């Protein structure tokens, strides 16, 4: 188990305790904390668990998660490598549920899923639950057809011998699955394996996170553009385009929809209702942003998150096309960070 961490002093102790308490043979579980040159008390806390077999792999300078994995994976002893985040608390049976799938020699990676929890039942939790439920359903159907697209960065496992060194800007939970599929293996979701993460509503940080995800995902897809070739990967190219790539074009479809709807406004009741509906949708989002969490949170949070996401897609395209890359990360609480 490799736990990626950067300045995670608030959660790393709880994460290690959780990892040590998992229902899995102790002699078959090696826990490594990859600390990307943390400057807080993360390293000190990890060292307290040295007697319990927890290994600290400390990077001497900040290089980012992907570069850190390149250094850490070869040092791991196990045949199966499980990647997880410092703020992801695993269900006690998750390791058993994931590793059982590797009995099939053609399985190269297995992803779990994330359940989001909150101390107060706010609208973001509700929207995230709907979103992750859809993502889980899609991954399940993809797994039944062949391979699921991407993995949940908080909880996924691979065969160690299939690991291919990453570029520093690679988004590991998309690129690693792509390289494994390229080697002729399948990837599936194990619904019984899950982690929990606490969420908070912070539109600014979520916007920045989605910009980074968009830019890095676009970089991953186009850097491995052979998977977009339907002649080489008939089914998987369709899955990759329909599940991942096409969503990043959504804001441009929305702009086109609004423009054509305005032109057709006088051509029937349907177009009038459609245009009014769009304006109401955007107004709900504006009201929600202006008032924080509105009195109609269950109604207004859906357009707010949808629009924030699509604005992030636009900026992510700009970042990608300008050649800006991201290698490092900050310890923030995710809302929809593990949907890749």
GUGULUM-233902 format. One line per field, with one value per residue: residue number from 0; residue in three letters; x, y, z of N, C-alpha, C, CB in turn. Coordinates in steps of 0.05 Angstrom, whole numbers. Glycine has a CB too. Layout:
num NUM  ...
residu Ala  ...
n_east X  ...
n_north Y  ...
n_up Z  ...
ca_east X  ...
ca_north Y  ...
ca_up Z  ...
c_east X  ...
c_north Y  ...
c_up Z  ...
cb_east X  ...
cb_north Y  ...
cb_up Z  ...
//
This chain:
num 0  1  2  3  4  5  6  7  8  9  10  11  12  13  14  15  16  17  18  19  20  21  22  23  24  25  26  27  28  29  30  31  32  33  34  35  36  37  38  39  40  41  42  43  44  45  46  47  48  49  50  51  52  53  54  55  56  57  58  59  60  61  62  63  64  65  66  67  68  69  70  71  72  73  74  75  76  77  78  79  80  81  82  83  84  85  86  87  88  89  90  91  92  93  94  95  96  97  98  99  100  101  102  103  104  105  106  107  108  109  110  111  112  113  114  115  116  117  118  119  120  121  122  123  124  125  126  127  128  129  130  131  132  133  134  135  136  137  138  139  140  141  142  143  144  145  146  147  148  149  150  151  152  153  154  155  156  157  158  159  160  161  162  163  164  165  166  167  168  169  170  171  172  173  174  175  176  177  178  179  180  181  182  183  184  185  186  187  188  189  190  191  192  193  194  195  196  197  198  199  200  201  202  203  204  205  206  207  208  209  210  211  212  213  214  215  216  217  218  219  220  221  222  223  224  225  226  227  228  229  230  231  232  233  234  235  236  237  238  239  240  241  242  243  244  245  246  247  248  249  250  251  252  253  254  255  256  257  258  259  260  261  262  263  264  265  266  267  268  269  270  271  272  273  274  275  276  277  278  279  280  281  282  283  284  285  286  287  288  289  290  291  292  293  294  295  296  297  298  299  300  301  302  303  304  305  306  307  308  309  310  311  312  313  314  315  316  317  318  319  320  321  322  323  324  325  326  327  328  329  330  331  332  333  334  335  336  337  338  339
residu Unk  Unk  Unk  Unk  Unk  Unk  Unk  Unk  Unk  Unk  Unk  Unk  Unk  Unk  Unk  Unk  Unk  Unk  Unk  Unk  Unk  Unk  Unk  Unk  Unk  Unk  Unk  Unk  Unk  Unk  Unk  Unk  Unk  Unk  Unk  Unk  Unk  Unk  Unk  Unk  Unk  Unk  Unk  Unk  Unk  Unk  Unk  Unk  Unk  Unk  Unk  Unk  Unk  Unk  Unk  Unk  Unk  Unk  Unk  Unk  Unk  Unk  Unk  Unk  Unk  Unk  Unk  Unk  Unk  Unk  Unk  Unk  Unk  Unk  Unk  Unk  Unk  Unk  Unk  Unk  Unk  Unk  Unk  Unk  Unk  Unk  Unk  Unk  Unk  Unk  Unk  Unk  Unk  Unk  Unk  Unk  Unk  Unk  Unk  Unk  Unk  Unk  Unk  Unk  Unk  Unk  Unk  Unk  Unk  Unk  Unk  Unk  Unk  Unk  Unk  Unk  Unk  Unk  Unk  Unk  Unk  Unk  Unk  Unk  Unk  Unk  Unk  Unk  Unk  Unk  Unk  Unk  Unk  Unk  Unk  Unk  Unk  Unk  Unk  Unk  Unk  Unk  Unk  Unk  Unk  Unk  Unk  Unk  Unk  Unk  Unk  Unk  Unk  Unk  Unk  Unk  Unk  Unk  Unk  Unk  Unk  Unk  Unk  Unk  Unk  Unk  Unk  Unk  Unk  Unk  Unk  Unk  Unk  Unk  Unk  Unk  Unk  Unk  Unk  Unk  Unk  Unk  Unk  Unk  Unk  Unk  Unk  Unk  Unk  Unk  Unk  Unk  Unk  Unk  Unk  Unk  Unk  Unk  Unk  Unk  Unk  Unk  Unk  Unk  Unk  Unk  Unk  Unk  Unk  Unk  Unk  Unk  Unk  Unk  Unk  Unk  Unk  Unk  Unk  Unk  Unk  Unk  Unk  Unk  Unk  Unk  Unk  Unk  Unk  Unk  Unk  Unk  Unk  Unk  Unk  Unk  Unk  Unk  Unk  Unk  Unk  Unk  Unk  Unk  Unk  Unk  Unk  Unk  Unk  Unk  Unk  Unk  Unk  Unk  Unk  Unk  Unk  Unk  Unk  Unk  Unk  Unk  Unk  Unk  Unk  Unk  Unk  Unk  Unk  Unk  Unk  Unk  Unk  Unk  Unk  Unk  Unk  Unk  Unk  Unk  Unk  Unk  Unk  Unk  Unk  Unk  Unk  Unk  Unk  Unk  Unk  Unk  Unk  Unk  Unk  Unk  Unk  Unk  Unk  Unk  Unk  Unk  Unk  Unk  Unk  Unk  Unk  Unk  Unk  Unk  Unk  Unk  Unk  Unk  Unk  Unk  Unk  Unk  Unk  Unk  Unk  Unk  Unk  Unk  Unk  Unk  Unk  Unk  Unk  Unk  Unk  Unk  Unk  Unk  Unk  Unk  Unk  Unk  Unk  Unk
n_east 17  13  15  3  28  28  44  5  -9  -55  -87  -57  -42  -91  -101  -60  -71  -120  -103  -71  -110  -140  -175  -136  -83  -29  24  26  19  47  62  73  90  90  122  121  167  147  133  110  88  82  121  145  102  92  139  132  105  140  158  115  119  110  133  171  179  215  217  271  265  212  175  128  71  71  125  144  120  146  194  180  148  183  210  174  152  111  69  24  5  -24  -54  -68  -99  -80  -123  -164  -205  -205  -252  -257  -255  -236  -185  -184  -228  -212  -163  -179  -197  -153  -143  -158  -121  -120  -134  -110  -113  -151  -203  -230  -282  -306  -338  -372  -373  -403  -403  -447  -509  -505  -518  -479  -459  -502  -505  -455  -461  -499  -471  -426  -451  -471  -422  -400  -438  -429  -375  -381  -412  -376  -336  -360  -365  -312  -261  -257  -256  -203  -188  -205  -172  -165  -166  -141  -114  -58  -22  44  86  67  71  88  138  120  109  126  82  39  -27  -39  -81  -107  -69  -38  -76  -85  -35  -32  -75  -56  -18  -46  -81  -139  -182  -221  -279  -287  -341  -350  -306  -287  -273  -278  -288  -285  -324  -324  -356  -329  -326  -287  -238  -253  -263  -211  -187  -215  -200  -145  -151  -178  -141  -97  -121  -135  -84  -65  -100  -90  -36  -34  -58  -68  -107  -153  -163  -208  -200  -158  -170  -228  -275  -256  -238  -286  -309  -272  -276  -331  -339  -299  -271  -311  -340  -311  -322  -371  -383  -379  -418  -462  -459  -469  -520  -549  -542  -566  -617  -635  -638  -679  -722  -772  -799  -836  -870  -840  -785  -787  -799  -754  -712  -725  -722  -666  -647  -669  -642  -588  -594  -609  -560  -529  -555  -546  -489  -482  -508  -484  -498  -559  -629  -657  -623  -620  -641  -614  -559  -546  -547  -506  -459  -455  -446  -400  -365  -364  -344  -294  -276  -269  -228  -190  -180  -155  -108  -85  -77  -42  2  13  30  17  49  55  15  -35  -57  -121  -192  -231  -286  -305  -262  -244  -265  -242
n_north -24  42  105  168  231  299  347  330  329  333  289  243  209  185  160  121  90  70  40  1  -27  -56  -112  -157  -203  -192  -204  -201  -150  -90  -25  37  103  155  212  275  311  336  392  400  367  317  277  265  243  197  169  152  105  68  22  -10  -27  9  44  101  137  186  242  281  330  372  340  322  278  237  232  216  167  137  131  103  57  15  0  -26  -89  -125  -163  -140  -73  -23  39  97  154  203  225  189  142  75  22  -35  -84  -74  -85  -141  -147  -121  -148  -200  -202  -206  -258  -272  -277  -240  -192  -128  -81  -57  -18  17  52  117  141  198  237  280  326  359  356  377  410  400  350  318  326  308  254  237  244  211  162  156  154  106  69  74  57  5  -19  -11  -45  -94  -98  -95  -61  -13  59  94  104  106  153  151  99  46  -12  -46  -94  -102  -112  -90  -36  25  75  142  206  271  306  273  248  203  165  159  153  109  65  68  53  1  -24  -19  -58  -103  -120  -122  -75  -66  -47  -55  -58  -69  -52  5  74  126  197  261  317  386  449  490  532  561  533  484  497  511  461  429  454  439  383  378  400  364  315  321  326  274  242  260  253  199  184  142  110  134  116  82  37  10  5  -13  -16  7  58  82  83  115  164  176  174  204  245  274  301  346  380  400  455  484  462  480  535  538  516  556  600  582  573  624  646  616  630  654  615  579  549  511  527  576  561  529  566  601  565  555  606  609  567  586  632  611  590  636  663  627  628  682  685  648  591  576  586  549  504  450  454  496  483  444  468  506  475  448  489  514  472  468  518  511  472  501  537  498  476  520  523  474  478  521  498  494  458  412  387  381  378  403  392  385  383  340  344  322  296  245  221  204
n_up 0  -20  5  -14  6  24  68  107  162  193  181  172  214  229  180  177  223  206  162  186  214  178  151  135  120  162  150  97  81  65  84  57  63  20  23  -2  5  52  95  144  203  184  170  219  247  217  227  279  274  257  284  278  228  187  131  115  58  40  -1  -24  -46  -71  -117  -138  -143  -184  -199  -150  -143  -182  -158  -112  -123  -145  -98  -67  -41  -52  -98  -115  -121  -83  -90  -52  -20  30  58  52  79  87  78  121  95  45  20  15  -18  -65  -79  -90  -142  -174  -183  -232  -288  -329  -309  -298  -269  -213  -190  -134  -101  -80  -22  -2  57  106  161  166  134  76  12  -26  -14  -28  -84  -99  -85  -121  -168  -162  -158  -210  -237  -216  -235  -291  -294  -276  -318  -360  -343  -347  -402  -420  -404  -351  -355  -332  -261  -191  -156  -101  -85  -114  -147  -176  -217  -198  -235  -281  -279  -307  -313  -297  -328  -301  -302  -309  -296  -250  -240  -287  -328  -312  -313  -370  -391  -373  -399  -450  -450  -456  -416  -372  -338  -280  -239  -170  -133  -79  -52  -20  -2  47  48  77  61  41  26  -20  -67  -95  -87  -107  -160  -178  -171  -208  -255  -257  -260  -309  -346  -338  -350  -404  -424  -413  -445  -498  -501  -502  -551  -584  -563  -579  -628  -665  -697  -676  -622  -616  -580  -532  -547  -559  -508  -480  -507  -502  -446  -422  -456  -486  -448  -436  -477  -466  -446  -493  -525  -495  -502  -557  -557  -530  -565  -613  -594  -582  -633  -653  -624  -637  -663  -644  -586  -558  -564  -538  -485  -475  -477  -435  -393  -393  -377  -326  -302  -302  -271  -221  -206  -202  -160  -120  -115  -100  -51  -20  10  -12  7  -21  -28  -46  -96  -123  -118  -155  -210  -198  -185  -233  -270  -250  -257  -314  -328  -308  -342  -389  -375  -363  -414  -436  -405  -418  -474  -475  -456  -402  -345  -290  -234  -179  -118  -72  -4  -3  10  -25  -72  -120  -138  -150  -196  -242
ca_east 0  28  -1  15  23  43  34  -20  -7  -82  -101  -39  -43  -116  -98  -43  -86  -140  -89  -62  -133  -154  -177  -118  -60  -8  50  24  13  69  51  94  81  106  120  133  181  128  146  97  95  74  143  148  79  96  161  122  94  161  159  93  125  104  157  170  196  215  230  288  255  185  175  102  62  79  154  148  112  167  215  170  138  204  219  153  158  89  62  2  9  -49  -50  -89  -93  -78  -149  -183  -207  -214  -269  -240  -253  -229  -162  -193  -247  -197  -143  -191  -201  -128  -143  -161  -95  -123  -140  -86  -118  -177  -209  -252  -298  -306  -363  -367  -388  -401  -414  -473  -521  -509  -526  -456  -458  -524  -498  -433  -471  -512  -450  -409  -469  -470  -395  -398  -454  -415  -351  -391  -420  -352  -321  -374  -359  -283  -246  -268  -239  -192  -191  -209  -146  -164  -166  -140  -91  -47  1  69  102  55  75  106  145  103  120  120  56  18  -47  -33  -104  -115  -46  -30  -95  -81  -11  -38  -92  -39  -3  -64  -95  -164  -185  -249  -286  -297  -359  -349  -283  -292  -262  -295  -275  -302  -325  -332  -364  -312  -328  -261  -218  -263  -259  -183  -181  -226  -183  -122  -159  -184  -116  -81  -134  -132  -57  -63  -114  -77  -9  -38  -80  -73  -132  -175  -165  -228  -191  -139  -184  -256  -292  -244  -238  -313  -312  -255  -287  -357  -339  -280  -264  -334  -350  -296  -334  -398  -389  -382  -445  -481  -459  -482  -548  -561  -543  -587  -643  -642  -645  -704  -742  -798  -808  -853  -870  -818  -761  -791  -796  -727  -695  -732  -711  -638  -642  -675  -619  -564  -601  -607  -532  -520  -566  -532  -462  -484  -518  -470  -516  -585  -651  -665  -598  -623  -648  -595  -532  -542  -536  -481  -437  -453  -434  -372  -350  -360  -325  -267  -269  -259  -201  -172  -172  -135  -83  -74  -68  -19  25  18  27  16  63  51  -12  -39  -76  -148  -214  -243  -314  -309  -235  -236  -283  -229
ca_north 0  67  128  193  252  325  364  317  324  331  264  220  190  170  143  98  73  57  20  -21  -42  -69  -141  -169  -215  -172  -211  -196  -121  -71  2  57  131  172  240  291  333  350  411  402  345  291  257  258  226  171  155  140  79  52  -4  -26  -35  30  54  128  143  216  254  302  355  370  332  314  250  218  227  202  139  125  124  86  31  -6  -8  -43  -118  -141  -167  -121  -46  -8  68  110  181  206  232  168  121  50  2  -56  -107  -64  -98  -167  -145  -113  -167  -225  -200  -212  -287  -272  -269  -218  -167  -114  -62  -58  7  18  76  135  151  224  242  307  329  370  345  400  404  389  321  306  327  289  227  231  243  187  139  153  145  78  54  73  40  -23  -28  -13  -69  -117  -98  -99  -47  13  81  108  92  124  158  146  70  28  -30  -57  -114  -86  -116  -75  -8  39  101  164  233  286  319  253  243  175  147  156  144  81  46  67  38  -27  -34  -21  -83  -125  -129  -109  -61  -67  -35  -73  -41  -75  -38  34  91  149  222  283  339  413  465  512  534  570  511  463  507  507  432  419  464  422  357  380  403  340  293  326  319  245  231  266  241  171  187  117  99  147  103  60  14  -4  -1  -8  -11  25  85  93  88  137  188  182  177  225  267  290  319  372  398  408  484  495  454  497  561  534  512  582  616  572  576  652  650  601  637  661  593  559  548  494  543  596  547  520  589  610  545  560  630  602  550  602  650  596  588  663  668  609  639  708  682  627  568  588  572  527  492  425  461  514  473  429  485  518  457  442  513  516  450  474  541  499  458  521  545  475  475  542  514  452  489  539  481  495  431  410  363  379  382  413  375  398  363  337  339  303  293  217  211  201
ca_up 0  -21  13  -23  25  25  90  116  191  205  175  166  236  226  157  183  241  190  145  203  224  156  153  114  133  168  138  68  77  69  83  51  60  2  31  -23  18  70  112  170  221  171  171  247  255  204  240  304  267  245  298  268  200  167  119  104  35  40  -24  -14  -56  -80  -146  -146  -137  -205  -196  -125  -148  -198  -139  -91  -132  -147  -72  -55  -43  -60  -127  -120  -109  -79  -87  -37  -11  59  70  45  100  73  91  132  77  18  9  7  -40  -89  -88  -100  -171  -188  -189  -261  -298  -348  -295  -293  -247  -201  -176  -115  -104  -57  -11  11  81  117  188  163  109  58  -16  -41  -9  -43  -112  -102  -83  -147  -189  -158  -164  -239  -244  -208  -254  -316  -291  -274  -344  -376  -334  -358  -431  -425  -383  -344  -362  -309  -235  -169  -145  -72  -79  -137  -145  -201  -215  -198  -259  -304  -275  -326  -302  -306  -331  -277  -304  -313  -276  -247  -240  -315  -344  -304  -327  -399  -398  -368  -421  -473  -447  -461  -392  -367  -313  -272  -214  -148  -118  -51  -41  -20  19  54  50  86  41  48  2  -25  -96  -106  -88  -125  -187  -184  -173  -233  -277  -258  -269  -337  -361  -337  -364  -432  -431  -413  -468  -523  -500  -509  -570  -598  -552  -593  -654  -664  -712  -659  -597  -624  -557  -512  -558  -555  -479  -472  -518  -491  -417  -413  -473  -495  -427  -436  -497  -457  -446  -521  -533  -481  -516  -583  -551  -523  -589  -632  -581  -585  -661  -659  -603  -648  -680  -630  -557  -548  -563  -517  -459  -472  -471  -408  -375  -391  -361  -298  -293  -296  -250  -196  -199  -194  -134  -101  -111  -87  -24  -6  8  -14  21  -39  -34  -61  -123  -135  -118  -180  -231  -189  -189  -262  -284  -240  -271  -342  -330  -303  -367  -408  -366  -366  -442  -440  -392  -434  -500  -470  -448  -374  -333  -260  -224  -151  -109  -45  11  -1  12  -51  -76  -142  -148  -157  -216  -267
c_east 18  9  14  8  40  30  6  -21  -34  -95  -83  -40  -68  -114  -82  -57  -107  -126  -81  -85  -148  -154  -162  -94  -37  18  49  18  37  58  74  80  100  102  136  146  162  144  133  105  88  96  147  126  83  118  153  111  115  162  136  95  119  130  153  190  195  230  246  281  228  185  147  96  73  108  159  140  133  190  206  161  160  213  198  159  136  85  40  8  -18  -42  -74  -80  -94  -105  -171  -183  -220  -232  -252  -236  -243  -206  -169  -211  -232  -179  -155  -194  -176  -124  -146  -135  -96  -130  -114  -89  -147  -181  -232  -268  -298  -334  -356  -385  -385  -414  -442  -484  -526  -513  -503  -454  -479  -516  -475  -442  -484  -491  -434  -426  -469  -443  -391  -414  -440  -391  -359  -397  -395  -336  -334  -369  -330  -267  -259  -247  -229  -197  -197  -183  -143  -161  -165  -114  -83  -28  27  85  91  59  96  112  128  120  111  92  33  -1  -49  -57  -117  -93  -38  -50  -91  -57  -15  -55  -75  -23  -21  -80  -121  -163  -215  -254  -295  -315  -358  -325  -287  -277  -282  -278  -295  -301  -332  -340  -346  -310  -301  -241  -227  -259  -230  -175  -191  -211  -158  -129  -164  -159  -99  -94  -132  -104  -53  -76  -99  -48  -10  -61  -85  -99  -157  -180  -184  -220  -172  -152  -214  -274  -281  -243  -265  -318  -296  -267  -313  -357  -321  -279  -288  -344  -336  -305  -361  -402  -392  -409  -466  -482  -473  -512  -562  -563  -564  -615  -653  -652  -673  -727  -770  -811  -824  -850  -847  -792  -763  -786  -767  -708  -700  -720  -681  -631  -648  -652  -595  -570  -600  -578  -521  -529  -551  -504  -463  -492  -504  -485  -544  -606  -661  -641  -600  -628  -625  -567  -526  -532  -510  -458  -433  -439  -406  -355  -344  -343  -296  -258  -257  -231  -181  -162  -150  -108  -70  -62  -44  5  31  12  27  31  58  22  -12  -59  -102  -169  -229  -273  -318  -282  -228  -254  -269  -230
c_north 25  90  153  216  276  342  355  312  321  304  240  200  172  151  118  79  57  34  -4  -38  -57  -99  -154  -180  -195  -178  -207  -167  -104  -43  22  84  146  201  257  316  350  368  414  378  318  270  247  238  198  155  142  111  60  24  -22  -33  -14  43  83  131  173  226  278  329  351  364  325  285  230  211  211  173  124  115  103  59  9  -16  -26  -72  -134  -143  -148  -95  -32  21  80  137  183  212  211  146  97  34  -22  -79  -99  -79  -126  -166  -138  -136  -193  -225  -207  -242  -291  -261  -245  -191  -153  -92  -64  -32  3  43  92  143  177  228  271  309  342  362  369  391  392  359  307  305  308  260  219  227  217  161  134  143  115  61  52  55  10  -34  -30  -38  -94  -120  -105  -87  -21  34  95  93  114  128  152  116  54  12  -40  -79  -98  -88  -101  -45  3  67  123  189  250  299  299  252  213  157  145  143  115  61  45  50  8  -39  -37  -47  -108  -135  -112  -94  -60  -52  -57  -55  -46  -63  -8  48  113  174  243  306  365  428  489  515  543  548  489  471  503  478  421  429  446  394  357  382  377  316  296  319  289  233  235  256  211  169  162  104  112  134  79  35  -3  -13  5  0  9  53  98  100  112  164  196  187  200  249  285  309  346  391  408  438  496  486  472  525  559  530  539  599  608  576  605  657  637  609  642  638  572  560  533  510  565  584  539  543  600  591  549  584  624  585  566  622  636  594  614  669  651  619  664  705  661  601  578  573  548  511  467  431  476  502  457  446  499  500  450  465  517  496  458  499  531  484  478  530  523  471  496  534  493  462  508  524  482  467  433  385  359  384  393  395  389  376  363  334  318  296  265  205  202  172
c_up 0  -16  5  -3  21  46  99  146  204  201  173  189  234  202  163  202  225  173  161  213  203  159  130  129  137  154  108  61  84  64  79  48  43  10  11  -11  36  89  139  187  209  175  200  256  243  218  266  299  255  258  289  238  179  158  109  81  30  16  -14  -25  -68  -110  -156  -143  -158  -203  -171  -128  -164  -179  -119  -100  -133  -119  -57  -60  -55  -90  -135  -106  -107  -74  -71  -27  19  72  64  66  87  91  99  113  49  5  -1  -17  -67  -98  -98  -130  -187  -192  -219  -273  -318  -335  -288  -271  -238  -185  -157  -121  -79  -49  4  35  90  144  187  135  90  29  -32  -38  -26  -73  -117  -102  -110  -169  -186  -163  -194  -248  -239  -228  -281  -315  -290  -302  -363  -368  -345  -388  -436  -402  -377  -351  -337  -283  -214  -155  -115  -65  -105  -135  -173  -195  -217  -224  -284  -301  -294  -315  -314  -311  -308  -278  -307  -290  -272  -249  -268  -331  -337  -316  -357  -406  -393  -390  -446  -473  -450  -438  -389  -340  -305  -246  -195  -130  -88  -37  -42  3  24  56  60  66  54  23  0  -55  -108  -108  -106  -154  -195  -188  -200  -257  -280  -269  -299  -354  -361  -351  -394  -441  -432  -437  -494  -524  -506  -529  -587  -588  -564  -620  -653  -679  -695  -633  -602  -601  -538  -522  -554  -526  -470  -482  -505  -461  -408  -431  -479  -474  -427  -458  -489  -457  -474  -532  -520  -494  -543  -579  -546  -548  -608  -621  -584  -614  -668  -640  -613  -664  -665  -600  -545  -544  -542  -489  -454  -464  -443  -388  -371  -373  -331  -286  -285  -274  -223  -187  -189  -166  -113  -94  -94  -57  -8  -10  10  2  5  -47  -51  -90  -136  -136  -143  -203  -224  -195  -219  -277  -276  -255  -300  -346  -325  -328  -387  -400  -368  -394  -447  -429  -409  -460  -498  -461  -418  -362  -303  -252  -194  -143  -80  -31  15  -1  -13  -51  -97  -155  -158  -178  -241  -276
cb_east -19  42  -7  6  27  44  32  -25  8  -99  -115  -11  -43  -139  -86  -16  -100  -153  -65  -47  -151  -142  -207  -109  -50  -4  57  2  -12  93  34  109  77  99  131  112  195  111  148  65  80  69  168  147  53  104  184  99  71  189  158  66  110  85  166  177  187  228  209  317  275  169  194  97  32  72  169  131  85  178  224  147  124  228  224  125  165  64  54  -25  29  -65  -47  -97  -112  -58  -158  -177  -224  -190  -293  -250  -280  -222  -139  -207  -268  -180  -125  -218  -210  -104  -165  -186  -82  -144  -157  -76  -112  -181  -215  -241  -328  -290  -376  -371  -379  -415  -395  -473  -547  -484  -536  -430  -463  -550  -490  -412  -491  -531  -431  -398  -497  -476  -374  -408  -482  -406  -335  -415  -440  -334  -322  -404  -366  -275  -216  -275  -253  -204  -165  -232  -139  -189  -190  -142  -97  -33  -2  86  104  25  85  93  175  83  112  140  56  31  -75  -20  -124  -124  -22  -30  -123  -77  13  -52  -115  -20  11  -49  -78  -188  -174  -258  -308  -273  -387  -349  -257  -322  -234  -311  -262  -293  -345  -309  -394  -284  -349  -250  -213  -293  -266  -166  -194  -255  -174  -109  -184  -201  -99  -75  -164  -138  -38  -76  -142  -78  4  -45  -74  -50  -132  -171  -137  -254  -177  -115  -173  -267  -298  -216  -230  -334  -303  -227  -291  -376  -328  -253  -253  -356  -347  -267  -336  -403  -366  -359  -450  -473  -429  -471  -551  -544  -515  -582  -642  -618  -624  -699  -732  -795  -785  -847  -897  -812  -754  -819  -815  -717  -699  -763  -716  -625  -660  -701  -611  -556  -629  -619  -515  -530  -596  -530  -448  -504  -548  -466  -510  -594  -674  -680  -583  -645  -674  -594  -528  -567  -557  -483  -442  -481  -451  -371  -365  -387  -332  -268  -293  -278  -202  -186  -196  -145  -89  -95  -91  -27  49  0  49  -13  93  69  -28  -48  -64  -153  -232  -231  -328  -328  -216  -236  -304  -200
cb_north 0  70  128  201  241  339  394  291  347  353  267  230  205  189  159  108  90  77  33  -10  -22  -61  -150  -147  -240  -170  -240  -214  -113  -77  9  50  145  166  244  299  351  330  438  402  348  295  270  283  238  176  175  157  82  66  1  -12  -59  51  36  149  126  226  263  295  367  396  309  322  249  229  254  214  138  144  148  100  34  5  17  -35  -129  -130  -196  -133  -29  -20  81  92  201  228  259  157  131  34  -6  -66  -120  -35  -99  -182  -123  -88  -173  -230  -171  -200  -302  -256  -292  -225  -172  -101  -33  -83  29  17  69  160  131  247  222  327  346  401  330  418  428  403  315  321  356  294  224  254  267  186  144  180  161  73  68  102  48  -25  -9  12  -70  -115  -72  -86  -43  14  101  135  76  114  186  156  62  42  -53  -34  -136  -95  -145  -81  -2  42  106  170  246  308  338  225  256  170  156  182  163  78  55  96  48  -30  -14  3  -84  -147  -126  -129  -32  -96  -13  -86  -46  -105  -46  40  103  144  231  292  332  428  473  509  554  593  500  458  537  519  417  426  493  419  348  405  426  333  292  355  331  234  242  296  246  154  210  97  102  177  94  69  22  14  16  -32  -37  15  85  73  63  133  185  159  151  213  257  272  306  366  382  397  498  485  424  500  571  509  494  597  615  543  568  671  637  572  662  685  580  532  536  471  555  608  523  508  611  612  517  563  653  586  530  617  662  568  579  685  661  581  644  725  676  632  546  590  592  538  485  408  478  539  456  414  507  526  431  438  538  512  424  478  562  480  444  546  556  450  480  568  504  430  503  560  490  516  412  411  366  398  355  442  367  417  369  313  366  315  300  200  231  210
cb_up 24  -49  44  -51  54  -3  81  100  204  193  149  161  262  222  134  196  263  171  132  227  238  129  152  93  118  198  145  57  93  49  108  25  88  -28  60  -45  -3  86  98  166  248  141  161  266  245  174  246  315  248  249  328  273  194  180  96  127  9  66  -45  -21  -77  -74  -150  -175  -136  -232  -196  -103  -163  -219  -124  -78  -159  -162  -55  -65  -16  -48  -132  -110  -127  -56  -115  -13  -23  65  60  16  124  65  73  158  74  20  29  30  -35  -83  -64  -86  -178  -174  -173  -271  -312  -368  -269  -318  -257  -182  -196  -86  -112  -64  9  -9  103  97  205  166  115  59  -29  -32  21  -40  -121  -80  -60  -155  -186  -130  -154  -252  -230  -180  -257  -324  -267  -255  -357  -371  -303  -354  -443  -451  -392  -313  -381  -307  -227  -149  -150  -59  -62  -164  -127  -217  -238  -175  -266  -306  -246  -354  -306  -284  -358  -273  -327  -317  -284  -221  -220  -328  -341  -273  -321  -409  -381  -341  -426  -474  -420  -472  -367  -367  -314  -269  -217  -132  -128  -46  -56  -18  10  80  24  114  19  63  4  -12  -104  -89  -59  -120  -189  -162  -150  -235  -271  -230  -254  -343  -349  -308  -355  -439  -410  -387  -469  -529  -472  -483  -589  -595  -522  -595  -664  -675  -738  -653  -573  -637  -542  -504  -588  -564  -463  -483  -548  -496  -404  -411  -499  -505  -399  -439  -523  -430  -432  -539  -525  -452  -521  -597  -527  -502  -603  -639  -552  -579  -679  -657  -589  -666  -694  -640  -547  -567  -590  -519  -457  -499  -492  -405  -386  -418  -371  -296  -316  -321  -255  -200  -224  -214  -133  -113  -137  -101  -25  24  30  -42  26  -64  -9  -49  -125  -121  -94  -188  -238  -160  -174  -274  -279  -210  -270  -355  -309  -279  -379  -409  -337  -356  -460  -427  -363  -440  -515  -450  -463  -360  -343  -249  -229  -136  -110  -45  38  -25  36  -65  -84  -164  -127  -132  -222  -266
//
